Amino acid sequence: MVAITIDGRKTDAKENSTVLENVRSQGIILPTLCHHEEVSAFGSCRLCTVEIKANGKWQLATACNTPVAKGLEVRTNSEQAIEARALAARLLYSKYPTTKAVRDIARQVGVDVADEKADAKDCVLCGLCVRACREVVGACALTFADRGLGRDLDEPKIDFTTDACIGCGSCAFICPTGYVRMETTGDRRMIWDKVFKMATCKVCGRYFAPEDQLAFISKQTGVPMSALMTCVSCR
């Protein structure tokens, strides 16, 4: 454990934990769009910005990917930190004004939000789907396509590799805006415009998982496909 200070209150923090974890453990609410505890920190949305004292100077930092250290001082309620979070929310809102998740966070940090229809499900480039696919699933079907030298790309986007996708739906589950949509009807599931055939539970006969997902699990674990053809309820 290491001793840190959050908004003037001393507390003990686990080594290798982040500022965000410890701030939230104190009951302090910091908004995020790009953070999830099951994947690595990214710090892209900057909605969790706080002030930290490093080398004797106060500076802004994203709480989700800032590790704690002995003697670290954190201010979540300073004028600079509050304004930095509001600025991040305003920038997101200016680009995605009708996306509910963005509007909700903008209101949360005090940004004026227009009274208009909010049914868009934009990709805000939070990267959660990419990290979940790579780090949790291991399929690596999603990647960032960014601007750069030799790249003829107007705006960054998420690229989908059809052959690598196993239809597990982790990206749809973790997406904060609903941009990644998954539809399952009978023996078919569609995600990222790819159609997957669903496997049937050998006990109850219910469709329960894409065959591609079971084949992937079989290959990764060495468990034969025949041993995977049972749904969770029937195991």
N, C-alpha and C positions, 0 to 999 in steps of 0.2 A: 504494500500500500504506500502511496505517496500523499503528502499533505498539499492541498491546493486551496485556493480561496475563490468562491463564486459570489459575486455581488456583496462582498464584505464579510461573508460567512465562511469560516474555515471548515473543510470537510476532508475526509480520507477518500482517495480514489484508487481503484485497482490499476496496477501497472499495465501498460499497453492499452488502456481504455481511452476513449476519446472525450473531448470536451462536451460534445453533444450528449453522450451517455450520462455523464455526471451532472450536467445541467438539468436534464429531464428527471434524473433521480431525485433532484431537489424540488420537483413539482413545478419547475419553470417550463413554460411552453415556448418552444422554438419551432416555427413551421419549416417543412421541407417538402420538396417535390422529387428530388433525385436520390433520396436516402431510403434504404431498407436494411434492417439488421442482418438479413441473410446474404447480402452481397457486399463487396468492397465499397468503401466510400469514394465519392466522385467529386463532390463540391461544385457541381456545375450551376445549380440554381441560385446559390448564394443567399438563400432565404434564411439560413441559420447563422448568419454573420454575427460575431460577437467581437468584443475587444479583449485582447490578451496582452499581458505585460511580459515582454521578452527582451532580454539584455537591457533592462532598465527603462524601456520605452513601450508605450501603449501603441498597439497596432491592430488593425482589423484582420480577422481570420475567420474562415468557415469552420464552425464547430464540429461538423461531421467528420472531417478528415484531419483534425488537429489533435495529436496525442497529448495526454497530460504529462507533466514533468514536475518534479519536486519544486515546491514554491511557486508554481504557476498561479497567476492572478487572472481572473476572468470577470469581465463586466458585460452582462447581457442587457442592462437597463440604462446604459449611457446614451447621451444624445447622439453620438456618432454611430453606435451600434444600431439603435432604433431607426435612424435615418438610412443607414446602409441597407437594412432589411426592407424598408419601405421603397427604396430606390429599385432594388432587385424585383420587388413585386410590381412596381409601376412599369418597369421595362417588359416584364412578362405579360402584364395586362395590356400594354399598348400593342403587343404583337398577337396576343390570343384573347381578344376582348370578350368572346362569347363562349370560352371554354370554362365550364363550371368549376373545375378544380383550381384553376388560376384565379377566377373571380373570388372564390371562397377565401383563398389565402390573402388576396389583395385586401379584402374587407377586414380580415383578421389583423392585419398590420396597419390599418387606418387609411388605406387608399380609397378615394372616392370611386365607386363603381356605378356606371350608368345602369338605369333600369331598362334593360332590353332583353330580348330573347337570348337564352344561354344554353343552346343545345349542341354546340360544336364539340368535337372530340379530337382536338388537334394533337399532333405529336410535338411535345415541347423539348425534345432532344435531351431528356433527363438521363438516358442511358441505362435505365433499370432493366429493360428487356434484354439489351446486349449483355449486361453483366450476369443476369440470371441464366441466360442461355449458355454462356461460357462457363461460369463459375459453379452454378448449382447443377445444371443438367449435363454440361459437358458436350453439347452438340455443336456449339459455335456456328449456328445458322444465321446469326445476326451480327452485323458490324457497322461501325460508323463510317459514312462516306463524307469526308470533310474537304473543304477547299484547301488548295495548296499549289505548289509549283507543279506544272504539268497536268493539272486536273481541271477539266472543263466542267465545273459544277457551280451553279449559281448560289445554291444554298446547301448547307449540310443536311444530311438525311440518314435514315437507317436503311442499310441494304440487306436484303433477304436472299439467302442461298437456298434455293428450293431443295436440292438434293440432300442437304444436311439437316433439314427440319424433320423432326419425328412426331410433330403434332401434339406434344405433351400439354401445351397451353400455359406453360409457366410465364411466358411473356405477356399473355393476356391477363393472367392473374395479378401480375406485379405492376402493370401499366396504371399510372395514377389518373389518367384522363379518359380512359376508355378508347383510346385510338386503336390499340390492338384488339381486334374483335375475333371472337371464336364462336362458331355456330355448330352445334351438334344435333343432327336430325337422323334418327334411326341408325342405320349402319354407316353413316357418313359424318365426318367432321371437316369443317372448312376453317382454315386459319391462314392468314397471309396469302389468300387466293390459291392455296393448295388444298386439294381434297384428300382426306385420309379414310381408309376403310377401317371400321371399328371391329375389334375382336369380341367374340361372344363368350361369356363366362360358361365354363363347361358344367357348372353346378346349377345355376339359376337361369341361364340362357339370356341374361341381360348384356347389352352392349356396354362395355366398361372402359376400354382404352384403345387407342389406335394400334393396329398391328405393327406399324413402324416403330412405335415407342417400345413395345414388348421385344421386338427384334433387337433394338438398340440395347435394352437392359440385358438381354440374353448374351449379347456379344461382350458387353462390358463386365459382366459378372461371371460368365461361364455357366449360368443356370440355363438348362434347356428350355426352349419355348413351351413345351408341353407342361412344364411345372409352373409357368406364369399365367396360364389360361384360366385363372380363378379371380373373381373380383374381391375387393376388400371385405365385403359383407359375408362372403361365403368361405373365407379362409379359416 
